[in-house]
Amino acid sequence: MSRRVNLPGAEELFRSTVPARGTGEDAPTSSGESTPASSGRVKHDEKMTVYLTSEELLAIEHARLTLKSMVGRKIDRGRIVRAALAIALADLEENGDSSEIVGRLSE
């Protein structure tokens, strides 16, 4: 058993924890109201564990690689989940009973 300690790389150590301009603030919706945007890459004080199937985890990894090629920089899984959560919550707020998340959870 190796006793080597795995340390984070320089990119992770020196990443910005301050939200970029325009992120972390309220994003306007089509109705002119504002809903919370995903928090992006900032220090988070709370943690939540989510269990996924192998297929769901592979889909997130595939999305991460696709986004990396589209955006041109690393995107972590947590950021993808926080962005998707912000989208789902905004849709629920705007569309209520006819939102996609209500439809999926009603199945």
N, CA, C and O atoms as CSV, one atom per row, in Angstrom:
chain,resi,resn,atom,element,x,y,z
A,1,MET,N,N,0.848,-1.177,0.000
A,1,MET,CA,C,0.000,0.000,0.000
A,1,MET,C,C,0.891,1.237,0.000
A,1,MET,O,O,1.779,1.368,0.842
A,2,SER,N,N,0.661,2.113,-0.914
A,2,SER,CA,C,1.454,3.331,-1.047
A,2,SER,C,C,1.090,4.341,0.035
A,2,SER,O,O,-0.079,4.496,0.388
A,3,ARG,N,N,2.109,5.026,0.555
A,3,ARG,CA,C,1.868,6.040,1.577
A,3,ARG,C,C,1.960,7.440,0.978
A,3,ARG,O,O,2.010,8.428,1.710
A,4,ARG,N,N,1.983,7.525,-0.336
A,4,ARG,CA,C,2.054,8.830,-0.994
A,4,ARG,C,C,0.751,9.577,-0.832
A,4,ARG,O,O,-0.330,8.993,-0.907
A,5,VAL,N,N,0.860,10.845,-0.613
A,5,VAL,CA,C,-0.313,11.690,-0.462
A,5,VAL,C,C,-0.621,12.330,-1.815
A,5,VAL,O,O,0.266,12.896,-2.454
A,6,ASN,N,N,-1.863,12.241,-2.244
A,6,ASN,CA,C,-2.276,12.887,-3.489
A,6,ASN,C,C,-2.660,14.330,-3.187
A,6,ASN,O,O,-3.595,14.585,-2.428
A,7,LEU,N,N,-1.944,15.259,-3.779
A,7,LEU,CA,C,-2.226,16.676,-3.589
A,7,LEU,C,C,-2.902,17.240,-4.822
A,7,LEU,O,O,-2.678,16.748,-5.928
A,8,PRO,N,N,-3.726,18.265,-4.653
A,8,PRO,CA,C,-4.351,18.887,-5.827
A,8,PRO,C,C,-3.305,19.583,-6.682
A,8,PRO,O,O,-2.255,19.993,-6.188
A,9,GLY,N,N,-3.602,19.711,-7.958
A,9,GLY,CA,C,-2.699,20.386,-8.874
A,9,GLY,C,C,-2.766,21.899,-8.712
A,9,GLY,O,O,-3.621,22.424,-7.999
A,10,ALA,N,N,-1.859,22.582,-9.377
A,10,ALA,CA,C,-1.790,24.043,-9.287
A,10,ALA,C,C,-3.085,24.694,-9.766
A,10,ALA,O,O,-3.522,25.699,-9.207
A,11,GLU,N,N,-3.693,24.123,-10.794
A,11,GLU,CA,C,-4.941,24.695,-11.337
A,11,GLU,C,C,-6.034,24.724,-10.272
A,11,GLU,O,O,-6.777,25.700,-10.167
A,12,GLU,N,N,-6.131,23.660,-9.488
A,12,GLU,CA,C,-7.147,23.597,-8.437
A,12,GLU,C,C,-6.779,24.493,-7.259
A,12,GLU,O,O,-7.649,25.135,-6.670
A,13,LEU,N,N,-5.495,24.539,-6.914
A,13,LEU,CA,C,-5.061,25.360,-5.785
A,13,LEU,C,C,-5.250,26.847,-6.027
A,13,LEU,O,O,-5.602,27.587,-5.108
A,14,PHE,N,N,-5.018,27.292,-7.262
A,14,PHE,CA,C,-5.036,28.716,-7.553
A,14,PHE,C,C,-6.272,29.170,-8.314
A,14,PHE,O,O,-6.275,30.250,-8.904
A,15,ARG,N,N,-7.333,28.345,-8.304
A,15,ARG,CA,C,-8.560,28.718,-9.002
A,15,ARG,C,C,-9.253,29.852,-8.257
A,15,ARG,O,O,-9.085,30.005,-7.047
A,16,SER,N,N,-10.009,30.621,-8.967
A,16,SER,CA,C,-10.737,31.727,-8.362
A,16,SER,C,C,-11.980,31.208,-7.654
A,16,SER,O,O,-12.715,30.390,-8.207
A,17,THR,N,N,-12.219,31.679,-6.435
A,17,THR,CA,C,-13.441,31.318,-5.724
A,17,THR,C,C,-14.408,32.487,-5.681
A,17,THR,O,O,-15.463,32.408,-5.053
A,18,VAL,N,N,-14.044,33.568,-6.348
A,18,VAL,CA,C,-14.908,34.741,-6.442
A,18,VAL,C,C,-15.735,34.585,-7.702
A,18,VAL,O,O,-15.167,34.338,-8.766
A,19,PRO,N,N,-17.062,34.719,-7.629
A,19,PRO,CA,C,-17.871,34.547,-8.833
A,19,PRO,C,C,-17.497,35.557,-9.898
A,19,PRO,O,O,-17.226,36.723,-9.610
A,20,ALA,N,N,-17.488,35.082,-11.140
A,20,ALA,CA,C,-17.220,35.970,-12.259
A,20,ALA,C,C,-18.328,36.995,-12.365
A,20,ALA,O,O,-19.424,36.781,-11.845
A,21,ARG,N,N,-18.066,38.080,-13.015
A,21,ARG,CA,C,-19.057,39.138,-13.152
A,21,ARG,C,C,-20.321,38.598,-13.819
A,21,ARG,O,O,-20.257,38.013,-14.900
A,22,GLY,N,N,-21.445,38.793,-13.181
A,22,GLY,CA,C,-22.714,38.337,-13.760
A,22,GLY,C,C,-23.126,36.949,-13.302
A,22,GLY,O,O,-24.221,36.498,-13.639
A,23,THR,N,N,-22.269,36.244,-12.533
A,23,THR,CA,C,-22.665,34.931,-12.037
A,23,THR,C,C,-22.945,35.024,-10.555
A,23,THR,O,O,-22.442,35.908,-9.862
A,24,GLY,N,N,-23.753,34.101,-10.082
A,24,GLY,CA,C,-24.098,34.096,-8.673
A,24,GLY,C,C,-25.146,35.129,-8.315
A,24,GLY,O,O,-25.612,35.158,-7.176
A,25,GLU,N,N,-25.529,35.976,-9.253
A,25,GLU,CA,C,-26.576,36.959,-9.019
A,25,GLU,C,C,-27.863,36.432,-9.612
A,25,GLU,O,O,-27.885,35.369,-10.233
A,26,ASP,N,N,-28.926,37.173,-9.421
A,26,ASP,CA,C,-30.200,36.743,-9.976
A,26,ASP,C,C,-30.211,36.918,-11.485
A,26,ASP,O,O,-29.797,37.952,-12.010
A,27,ALA,N,N,-30.691,35.895,-12.170
A,27,ALA,CA,C,-30.791,35.940,-13.622
A,27,ALA,C,C,-32.231,36.248,-14.003
A,27,ALA,O,O,-33.146,35.599,-13.495
A,28,PRO,N,N,-32.462,37.231,-14.891
A,28,PRO,CA,C,-33.835,37.557,-15.261
A,28,PRO,C,C,-34.462,36.454,-16.100
A,28,PRO,O,O,-33.785,35.831,-16.919
A,29,THR,N,N,-35.740,36.212,-15.902
A,29,THR,CA,C,-36.472,35.245,-16.705
A,29,THR,C,C,-37.213,35.979,-17.810
A,29,THR,O,O,-37.153,37.205,-17.905
A,30,SER,N,N,-37.913,35.215,-18.649
A,30,SER,CA,C,-38.646,35.834,-19.748
A,30,SER,C,C,-39.774,36.727,-19.246
A,30,SER,O,O,-40.201,37.643,-19.948
A,31,SER,N,N,-40.260,36.462,-18.027
A,31,SER,CA,C,-41.348,37.274,-17.494
A,31,SER,C,C,-40.843,38.533,-16.789
A,31,SER,O,O,-41.637,39.321,-16.276
A,32,GLY,N,N,-39.497,38.723,-16.765
A,32,GLY,CA,C,-38.940,39.911,-16.152
A,32,GLY,C,C,-38.611,39.744,-14.683
A,32,GLY,O,O,-37.944,40.597,-14.097
A,33,GLU,N,N,-39.077,38.635,-14.066
A,33,GLU,CA,C,-38.747,38.372,-12.675
A,33,GLU,C,C,-37.341,37.787,-12.622
A,33,GLU,O,O,-36.802,37.361,-13.643
A,34,SER,N,N,-36.753,37.768,-11.443
A,34,SER,CA,C,-35.427,37.183,-11.342
A,34,SER,C,C,-35.475,35.914,-10.516
A,34,SER,O,O,-36.213,35.822,-9.535
A,35,THR,N,N,-34.667,34.921,-10.930
A,35,THR,CA,C,-34.544,33.671,-10.205
A,35,THR,C,C,-33.062,33.437,-9.942
A,35,THR,O,O,-32.220,33.920,-10.699
A,36,PRO,N,N,-32.733,32.714,-8.894
A,36,PRO,CA,C,-31.324,32.498,-8.582
A,36,PRO,C,C,-30.606,31.731,-9.690
A,36,PRO,O,O,-31.137,30.758,-10.227
A,37,ALA,N,N,-29.401,32.174,-10.026
A,37,ALA,CA,C,-28.566,31.476,-10.995
A,37,ALA,C,C,-27.775,30.412,-10.251
A,37,ALA,O,O,-27.697,30.444,-9.023
A,38,SER,N,N,-27.185,29.464,-10.988
A,38,SER,CA,C,-26.343,28.475,-10.328
A,38,SER,C,C,-25.139,29.187,-9.732
A,38,SER,O,O,-24.691,30.211,-10.249
A,39,SER,N,N,-24.624,28.641,-8.650
A,39,SER,CA,C,-23.562,29.325,-7.919
A,39,SER,C,C,-22.213,29.232,-8.599
A,39,SER,O,O,-21.302,29.987,-8.261
A,40,GLY,N,N,-22.064,28.322,-9.555
A,40,GLY,CA,C,-20.802,28.236,-10.270
A,40,GLY,C,C,-19.675,27.748,-9.399
A,40,GLY,O,O,-19.863,26.880,-8.547
A,41,ARG,N,N,-18.506,28.305,-9.612
A,41,ARG,CA,C,-17.303,27.811,-8.952
A,41,ARG,C,C,-16.927,28.707,-7.781
A,41,ARG,O,O,-16.022,29.535,-7.890
A,42,VAL,N,N,-17.615,28.542,-6.674
A,42,VAL,CA,C,-17.352,29.291,-5.449
A,42,VAL,C,C,-17.280,28.296,-4.296
A,42,VAL,O,O,-17.662,27.136,-4.449
A,43,LYS,N,N,-16.795,28.742,-3.154
A,43,LYS,CA,C,-16.748,27.881,-1.974
A,43,LYS,C,C,-18.172,27.643,-1.488
A,43,LYS,O,O,-18.936,28.588,-1.291
A,44,HIS,N,N,-18.518,26.392,-1.300
A,44,HIS,CA,C,-19.852,26.032,-0.844
A,44,HIS,C,C,-19.783,25.544,0.598
A,44,HIS,O,O,-18.890,24.776,0.956
A,45,ASP,N,N,-20.722,25.988,1.418
A,45,ASP,CA,C,-20.738,25.631,2.825
A,45,ASP,C,C,-21.559,24.384,3.116
A,45,ASP,O,O,-21.392,23.771,4.170
A,46,GLU,N,N,-22.420,24.006,2.225
A,46,GLU,CA,C,-23.312,22.866,2.456
A,46,GLU,C,C,-22.970,21.740,1.490
A,46,GLU,O,O,-22.429,21.969,0.408
A,47,LYS,N,N,-23.297,20.520,1.904
A,47,LYS,CA,C,-23.023,19.353,1.079
A,47,LYS,C,C,-24.260,18.474,1.039
A,47,LYS,O,O,-24.999,18.370,2.018
A,48,MET,N,N,-24.474,17.841,-0.112
A,48,MET,CA,C,-25.577,16.916,-0.277
A,48,MET,C,C,-25.065,15.726,-1.071
A,48,MET,O,O,-24.405,15.908,-2.094
A,49,THR,N,N,-25.352,14.528,-0.627
A,49,THR,CA,C,-24.921,13.332,-1.337
A,49,THR,C,C,-26.053,12.849,-2.226
A,49,THR,O,O,-27.205,12.780,-1.797
A,50,VAL,N,N,-25.721,12.517,-3.461
A,50,VAL,CA,C,-26.715,12.020,-4.418
A,50,VAL,C,C,-26.197,10.704,-4.976
A,50,VAL,O,O,-25.050,10.625,-5.416
A,51,TYR,N,N,-27.025,9.679,-4.961
A,51,TYR,CA,C,-26.652,8.387,-5.512
A,51,TYR,C,C,-27.171,8.285,-6.943
A,51,TYR,O,O,-28.320,8.628,-7.221
A,52,LEU,N,N,-26.319,7.813,-7.844
A,52,LEU,CA,C,-26.648,7.708,-9.256
A,52,LEU,C,C,-26.459,6.283,-9.739
A,52,LEU,O,O,-25.697,5.513,-9.155
A,53,THR,N,N,-27.156,5.940,-10.805
A,53,THR,CA,C,-26.890,4.672,-11.471
A,53,THR,C,C,-25.633,4.843,-12.317
A,53,THR,O,O,-25.188,5.963,-12.565
A,54,SER,N,N,-25.076,3.740,-12.749
A,54,SER,CA,C,-23.890,3.793,-13.617
A,54,SER,C,C,-24.186,4.563,-14.894
A,54,SER,O,O,-23.341,5.314,-15.383
A,55,GLU,N,N,-25.384,4.378,-15.432
A,55,GLU,CA,C,-25.761,5.057,-16.676
A,55,GLU,C,C,-25.849,6.573,-16.472
A,55,GLU,O,O,-25.419,7.348,-17.327
A,56,GLU,N,N,-26.410,6.987,-15.330
A,56,GLU,CA,C,-26.526,8.420,-15.049
A,56,GLU,C,C,-25.147,9.059,-14.872
A,56,GLU,O,O,-24.901,10.168,-15.347
A,57,LEU,N,N,-24.256,8.348,-14.186
A,57,LEU,CA,C,-22.904,8.877,-13.988
A,57,LEU,C,C,-22.163,8.962,-15.318
A,57,LEU,O,O,-21.452,9.935,-15.569
A,58,LEU,N,N,-22.323,7.953,-16.169
A,58,LEU,CA,C,-21.704,7.998,-17.498
A,58,LEU,C,C,-22.268,9.152,-18.331
A,58,LEU,O,O,-21.536,9.795,-19.083
A,59,ALA,N,N,-23.561,9.408,-18.196
A,59,ALA,CA,C,-24.176,10.517,-18.937
A,59,ALA,C,C,-23.609,11.853,-18.470
A,59,ALA,O,O,-23.365,12.741,-19.287
A,60,ILE,N,N,-23.398,12.006,-17.156
A,60,ILE,CA,C,-22.812,13.247,-16.646
A,60,ILE,C,C,-21.373,13.390,-17.121
A,60,ILE,O,O,-20.951,14.487,-17.488
A,61,GLU,N,N,-20.615,12.299,-17.119
A,61,GLU,CA,C,-19.233,12.352,-17.608
A,61,GLU,C,C,-19.192,12.707,-19.094
A,61,GLU,O,O,-18.345,13.485,-19.534
A,62,HIS,N,N,-20.116,12.128,-19.856
A,62,HIS,CA,C,-20.182,12.452,-21.286
A,62,HIS,C,C,-20.521,13.930,-21.479
A,62,HIS,O,O,-19.929,14.604,-22.322
A,63,ALA,N,N,-21.480,14.429,-20.691
A,63,ALA,CA,C,-21.845,15.845,-20.765
A,63,ALA,C,C,-20.664,16.724,-20.371
A,63,ALA,O,O,-20.437,17.770,-20.980
A,64,ARG,N,N,-19.908,16.303,-19.353
A,64,ARG,CA,C,-18.743,17.074,-18.909
A,64,ARG,C,C,-17.713,17.189,-20.028
A,64,ARG,O,O,-17.169,18.266,-20.273
A,65,LEU,N,N,-17.450,16.077,-20.702
A,65,LEU,CA,C,-16.484,16.103,-21.807
A,65,LEU,C,C,-17.003,16.923,-22.984
A,65,LEU,O,O,-16.239,17.641,-23.628
A,66,THR,N,N,-18.295,16.817,-23.263
A,66,THR,CA,C,-18.897,17.607,-24.337
A,66,THR,C,C,-18.800,19.095,-24.020
A,66,THR,O,O,-18.430,19.893,-24.881
A,67,LEU,N,N,-19.130,19.466,-22.790
A,67,LEU,CA,C,-19.046,20.869,-22.376
A,67,LEU,C,C,-17.608,21.368,-22.405
A,67,LEU,O,O,-17.351,22.519,-22.756
A,68,LYS,N,N,-16.670,20.497,-22.034
A,68,LYS,CA,C,-15.255,20.882,-22.067
A,68,LYS,C,C,-14.840,21.238,-23.495
A,68,LYS,O,O,-14.111,22.207,-23.708
A,69,SER,N,N,-15.302,20.454,-24.473
A,69,SER,CA,C,-14.947,20.755,-25.861
A,69,SER,C,C,-15.684,21.991,-26.379
A,69,SER,O,O,-15.149,22.710,-27.222
A,70,MET,N,N,-16.887,22.249,-25.896
A,70,MET,CA,C,-17.653,23.421,-26.336
A,70,MET,C,C,-17.151,24.705,-25.694
A,70,MET,O,O,-17.006,25.726,-26.367
A,71,VAL,N,N,-16.884,24.656,-24.382
A,71,VAL,CA,C,-16.507,25.843,-23.621
A,71,VAL,C,C,-15.008,26.100,-23.695
A,71,VAL,O,O,-14.562,27.244,-23.611
A,72,GLY,N,N,-14.234,25.033,-23.851
A,72,GLY,CA,C,-12.790,25.180,-23.954
A,72,GLY,C,C,-12.067,25.217,-22.626
A,72,GLY,O,O,-10.908,25.627,-22.568
A,73,ARG,N,N,-12.725,24.795,-21.554
A,73,ARG,CA,C,-12.068,24.709,-20.244
A,73,ARG,C,C,-12.732,23.611,-19.437
A,73,ARG,O,O,-13.801,23.114,-19.791
A,74,LYS,N,N,-12.075,23.240,-18.336
A,74,LYS,CA,C,-12.599,22.159,-17.500
A,74,LYS,C,C,-13.897,22.567,-16.832
A,74,LYS,O,O,-14.030,23.683,-16.331
A,75,ILE,N,N,-14.844,21.655,-16.830
A,75,ILE,CA,C,-16.118,21.832,-16.139
A,75,ILE,C,C,-16.265,20.617,-15.232
A,75,ILE,O,O,-16.213,19.482,-15.705
A,76,ASP,N,N,-16.449,20.845,-13.923
A,76,ASP,CA,C,-16.569,19.702,-13.021
A,76,ASP,C,C,-18.024,19.251,-12.910
A,76,ASP,O,O,-18.947,19.994,-13.246
A,77,ARG,N,N,-18.209,18.028,-12.437
A,77,ARG,CA,C,-19.550,17.444,-12.339
A,77,ARG,C,C,-20.454,18.230,-11.406
A,77,ARG,O,O,-21.643,18.389,-11.684
A,78,GLY,N,N,-19.908,18.723,-10.303
A,78,GLY,CA,C,-20.713,19.501,-9.358
A,78,GLY,C,C,-21.282,20.744,-9.988
A,78,GLY,O,O,-22.427,21.117,-9.729
A,79,ARG,N,N,-20.479,21.390,-10.821
A,79,ARG,CA,C,-20.939,22.605,-11.497
A,79,ARG,C,C,-22.074,22.288,-12.473
A,79,ARG,O,O,-23.028,23.055,-12.603
A,80,ILE,N,N,-21.955,21.146,-13.157
A,80,ILE,CA,C,-23.020,20.713,-14.072
A,80,ILE,C,C,-24.308,20.471,-13.287
A,80,ILE,O,O,-25.386,20.893,-13.706
A,81,VAL,N,N,-24.190,19.789,-12.150
A,81,VAL,CA,C,-25.373,19.479,-11.336
A,81,VAL,C,C,-25.994,20.763,-10.792
A,81,VAL,O,O,-27.217,20.903,-10.796
A,82,ARG,N,N,-25.162,21.713,-10.319
A,82,ARG,CA,C,-25.705,22.973,-9.797
A,82,ARG,C,C,-26.391,23.785,-10.905
A,82,ARG,O,O,-27.423,24.409,-10.659
A,83,ALA,N,N,-25.831,23.782,-12.113
A,83,ALA,CA,C,-26.456,24.500,-13.230
A,83,ALA,C,C,-27.784,23.851,-13.606
A,83,ALA,O,O,-28.771,24.547,-13.845
A,84,ALA,N,N,-27.811,22.518,-13.659
A,84,ALA,CA,C,-29.051,21.807,-13.995
A,84,ALA,C,C,-30.117,22.029,-12.922
A,84,ALA,O,O,-31.299,22.173,-13.234
A,85,LEU,N,N,-29.697,22.054,-11.672
A,85,LEU,CA,C,-30.629,22.318,-10.578
A,85,LEU,C,C,-31.211,23.724,-10.683
A,85,LEU,O,O,-32.408,23.915,-10.470
A,86,ALA,N,N,-30.380,24.705,-11.007
A,86,ALA,CA,C,-30.858,26.082,-11.166
A,86,ALA,C,C,-31.872,26.170,-12.309
A,86,ALA,O,O,-32.877,26.872,-12.199
A,87,ILE,N,N,-31.607,25.461,-13.393
A,87,ILE,CA,C,-32.530,25.453,-14.540
A,87,ILE,C,C,-33.859,24.813,-14.144
A,87,ILE,O,O,-34.923,25.345,-14.459
A,88,ALA,N,N,-33.799,23.664,-13.449
A,88,ALA,CA,C,-35.021,22.959,-13.042
A,88,ALA,C,C,-35.847,23.796,-12.076
A,88,ALA,O,O,-37.071,23.852,-12.191
A,89,LEU,N,N,-35.178,24.450,-11.119
A,89,LEU,CA,C,-35.909,25.269,-10.148
A,89,LEU,C,C,-36.515,26.505,-10.796
A,89,LEU,O,O,-37.620,26.911,-10.434
A,90,ALA,N,N,-35.811,27.111,-11.748
A,90,ALA,CA,C,-36.358,28.264,-12.465
A,90,ALA,C,C,-37.575,27.850,-13.295
A,90,ALA,O,O,-38.561,28.583,-13.365
A,91,ASP,N,N,-37.501,26.671,-13.924
A,91,ASP,CA,C,-38.627,26.159,-14.713
A,91,ASP,C,C,-39.825,25.885,-13.805
A,91,ASP,O,O,-40.959,26.193,-14.171
A,92,LEU,N,N,-39.587,25.311,-12.632
A,92,LEU,CA,C,-40.661,25.052,-11.676
A,92,LEU,C,C,-41.303,26.362,-11.228
A,92,LEU,O,O,-42.528,26.467,-11.154
A,93,GLU,N,N,-40.475,27.352,-10.931
A,93,GLU,CA,C,-40.983,28.660,-10.490
A,93,GLU,C,C,-41.819,29.325,-11.585
A,93,GLU,O,O,-42.861,29.919,-11.308
A,94,GLU,N,N,-41.357,29.218,-12.815
A,94,GLU,CA,C,-42.033,29.897,-13.925
A,94,GLU,C,C,-43.269,29.150,-14.421
A,94,GLU,O,O,-44.277,29.771,-14.756
A,95,ASN,N,N,-43.193,27.801,-14.469
A,95,ASN,CA,C,-44.261,27.023,-15.098
A,95,ASN,C,C,-45.102,26.204,-14.133
A,95,ASN,O,O,-46.124,25.649,-14.539
A,96,GLY,N,N,-44.709,26.111,-12.879
A,96,GLY,CA,C,-45.503,25.398,-11.874
A,96,GLY,C,C,-45.831,23.968,-12.259
A,96,GLY,O,O,-44.936,23.172,-12.543
A,97,ASP,N,N,-47.112,23.645,-12.269
A,97,ASP,CA,C,-47.566,22.278,-12.558
A,97,ASP,C,C,-47.189,21.787,-13.945
A,97,ASP,O,O,-47.110,20.578,-14.163
A,98,SER,N,N,-46.956,22.683,-14.881
A,98,SER,CA,C,-46.611,22.256,-16.238
A,98,SER,C,C,-45.096,22.239,-16.466
A,98,SER,O,O,-44.646,22.091,-17.602
A,99,SER,N,N,-44.313,22.389,-15.404
A,99,SER,CA,C,-42.853,22.348,-15.547
A,99,SER,C,C,-42.382,20.937,-15.848
A,99,SER,O,O,-43.065,19.959,-15.545
A,100,GLU,N,N,-41.216,20.849,-16.443
A,100,GLU,CA,C,-40.674,19.545,-16.813
A,100,GLU,C,C,-40.395,18.676,-15.581
A,100,GLU,O,O,-40.600,17.463,-15.623
A,101,ILE,N,N,-39.937,19.278,-14.502
A,101,ILE,CA,C,-39.607,18.483,-13.319
A,101,ILE,C,C,-40.873,17.866,-12.690
A,101,ILE,O,O,-40.832,16.740,-12.194
A,102,VAL,N,N,-41.987,18.603,-12.715
A,102,VAL,CA,C,-43.245,18.039,-12.210
A,102,VAL,C,C,-43.661,16.865,-13.089
A,102,VAL,O,O,-44.107,15.836,-12.583
A,103,GLY,N,N,-43.518,17.018,-14.391
A,103,GLY,CA,C,-43.864,15.937,-15.310
A,103,GLY,C,C,-43.029,14.689,-15.080
A,103,GLY,O,O,-43.552,13.574,-15.072
A,104,ARG,N,N,-41.706,14.884,-14.888
A,104,ARG,CA,C,-40.814,13.736,-14.677
A,104,ARG,C,C,-41.063,13.059,-13.341
A,104,ARG,O,O,-41.004,11.833,-13.242
A,105,LEU,N,N,-41.343,13.854,-12.309
A,105,LEU,CA,C,-41.562,13.259,-10.979
A,105,LEU,C,C,-42.950,12.663,-10.854
A,105,LEU,O,O,-43.193,11.886,-9.930
A,106,SER,N,N,-43.872,12.996,-11.749
A,106,SER,CA,C,-45.226,12.452,-11.716
A,106,SER,C,C,-45.319,11.108,-12.422
A,106,SER,O,O,-46.328,10.414,-12.299
A,107,GLU,N,N,-44.283,10.734,-13.156
A,107,GLU,CA,C,-44.297,9.477,-13.921
A,107,GLU,C,C,-44.294,8.279,-13.018
A,107,GLU,O,O,-44.304,7.145,-13.498
